[in-house]
């Protein structure tokens, strides 16, 4: 049973212990972290704490997971939003909170568990016992398109497109602030943050710890000075690539407390996760060669953020217009001519 430590970064507002660990370790499912809390395996200053224990910057948490690695994965009936499916592959719209593939500390609520039930044993085995059919991944809280292979030929065909970067991937990201440009390109290498190992960071091109990363971006919609909806096309697939590149531009993703996002008090309902959605994927069918142009609609919580931001921006614009308007003209009596002033003295 491996014990890990995590220090709450400076600058983070007070938050629950379970949310702090969930944000810092996206590879672990909420279920796994809940089991760690329930088993008394999360400690603060040597004492076990509950999930809702408030933690502050500088607090050091020690945690480990109960040894409950299943000998064999089983199919679990979990509803899936299927965007495309045939006998070779399928594409699903992954919801927030779902881990793609199981690990030592995950529960039976992963995408793989759901796929085993949905596909009834027809998944490719190239990915191994814990990754059947899986060609790529999305972070736990990232929503959107993920493609899955049903047999080995399809798996190799899809994996080749990802490795050779011949497909087209677009994400929608809700970021804080308003960029000065309408579009741009970020070509900055990304590597592991040496002070905070759970984070990635932009590094110099000659840094041996970094890997090249390229993101093109354009503005989709602006919400006054508060936020902007950005479309990002990624040419590489580095960990946290969009989150790190947007931070480098000075526009952290909504909900991304790990990379410095802070709750705007003007927001009635702040987001409960990082606002990132894999919205568009153009890929060739691994068997027929036909181009598949796949799109995943925004989830409800993302749409809700856009709705409240539109209202916030509209209200701010009205206030600005009212304050900048000249005062209403008031009808005044015509002043007396100079000679009449003199005659009345």
Secondary structure, DSSP 8 states (H G I E B T S, - for coil): ---EEEE--TT---EEHHHHHHHH-TTS-HHHHHHHHHTT-EEETTEE--TT-EE-TT-EEEE---S---SS---------EEEE-SSEEEEEE-TT--SS--TT--S-SHHHHHHHHHTT-S-STT-TTSTTB-----TT-EEEEEEESSHHHHHHHHHHHHHT-SEEEEEEEEES--SSSEEEEE--EEE-SSSTT-EEE--TT-TTEE--EEEEEEEEEETTTEEEEEEEESS--TTHHHHHHHHTT--BTT-GGGT----TT-SS--SS--EEEEEEEEE-TTT--EEEEE----HHHHHHHHHHHHHHHHHHHHHHHHHS------------HHHHHHT-
